[in-house]
């Protein structure tokens, strides 16, 4: 599993992010990034609902977003469901994100039917969340 195999590196990158780090592109602040990275974990762990769809076959959307060999484009707008959390205290939010990483790695009770991607296995979620980290780590030079 990508997240488990790279857990130490991911945690180090999260902890190395400073509150005043500016992105290379996009409008997210470092504080907003940290809570944004927590949101898909909450969805995967069934802690919050997911209501967005994309007008295309789910299998195709899933392949493009999760398994396509191409990096995600810079400036891609996230679904509104993914931009709802408000940052609180930067260091506490980072520790919350790390706890979600741990909780995901140790959980087998995950959302199985994604409203835009269709059926999701733990491996699908793992790769999606890993790509999400990679995309934003590049955005913030981590």
Residue, then its C-alpha position, 0 to 999 in steps of 0.5 A: x500500500x502506497x500510504x503505508x509504505x511511504x508513511x514516514x516520508x508523508x509525515x515528515x513532509x506534513x510536519x515540514x510545512x510552515x504556515x507561511x509557505x506559499x504555493x507555486x500555484x492555486x489559492x490554498x494557503x498552507x493552513x487550508x491545505x492541511x484541512x483539505x488533505x484531511x477531507x478525503x480521509x473523512x469521506x473514505x472513513x465514512x465520517x462525512x457524506x460525499x454528494x458530488x458526481x461527474x457527468x461521465x461514466x464512473x469507471x472512466x472518471x475513476x481511471x483518469x483521476x486515480x490510475x492515469x499515468x499523467x499528473x493531475x493538472x495544476x489549478x484543477x478545482x476540487x469539488x465543493x464537498x472537498x473544500x468545506x473545512x475551516x482551519x483552526x490551529x495549524x499544528x493541531x490540524x497537522x496532527x489531525x491529518x497525521x491521525x487520519x493517515x494512521x486511522x486509514x492505514x489501520x481501517x478496513x471499514x471504508x466507503x465502498x461506493x463513491x458517488x463519482x468513481x463507483x466501487x472503491x476498494x481499499x487499494x483504490x482509496x490508497x492510491x487516490x489519497x497518495x496521488x492527492x498528497x503528491x499533487x499538493x506536496x508538489x504545489x507547496x514544494x515539499 
